[in-house]
Amino acid sequence: MAIIIPVLVCAVIGLFAAVRMVVEQETPRKLLYLNVLNFAIAGSVVLLVPDIMGLFAAAAYFVGSTLESNAIASTLAGGVKRA
């Protein structure tokens, strides 16, 4: 029972972020909710897989999703300016 409450909290936060991401009109705010959703997914993986490999999987997912979000944000901001 003790593990169910944190997983439910992650699920509710993830569901809220997913709904807000779909409803939101402004792209920068969508990216904010995408990051929150990525935190919720990584947290859920750590809580649901009771093994050290679950921690590694969550860390790999989190790093990959963070790099993806940064690439999207950089592209939207105009990318790298080259002389």
HUDASUL-V259337 format. One record per backbone hydrogen bond with DSSP energy under -0.5 kcal/mol. CO is the residue of the C=O (numbers start at 0). NH is the residue of the N-H. If there is no record, write none. Layout:
# HUDASUL-V259337
co=CO nh=NH
co=CO nh=NH
This chain:
# HUDASUL-V259337
co=0 nh=4
co=1 nh=5
co=2 nh=6
co=3 nh=7
co=4 nh=8
co=5 nh=9
co=6 nh=10
co=7 nh=11
co=8 nh=12
co=9 nh=13
co=10 nh=14
co=11 nh=15
co=12 nh=16
co=13 nh=17
co=14 nh=18
co=15 nh=19
co=16 nh=20
co=17 nh=21
co=18 nh=22
co=19 nh=23
co=25 nh=29
co=26 nh=30
co=27 nh=31
co=28 nh=32
co=29 nh=33
co=30 nh=34
co=31 nh=35
co=32 nh=36
co=33 nh=37
co=34 nh=38
co=35 nh=39
co=36 nh=40
co=37 nh=41
co=38 nh=42
co=39 nh=43
co=40 nh=44
co=41 nh=45
co=42 nh=46
co=43 nh=47
co=44 nh=48
co=47 nh=49
co=48 nh=50
co=50 nh=53
co=50 nh=54
co=51 nh=55
co=52 nh=56
co=53 nh=57
co=54 nh=58
co=55 nh=59
co=56 nh=60
co=57 nh=61
co=58 nh=62
co=59 nh=63
co=60 nh=64
co=61 nh=65
co=62 nh=66
co=63 nh=67
co=64 nh=68
co=65 nh=69
co=66 nh=70
co=67 nh=71
co=68 nh=72
co=69 nh=73
co=70 nh=74
co=71 nh=75
co=72 nh=76
co=73 nh=78
co=74 nh=77
co=79 nh=81
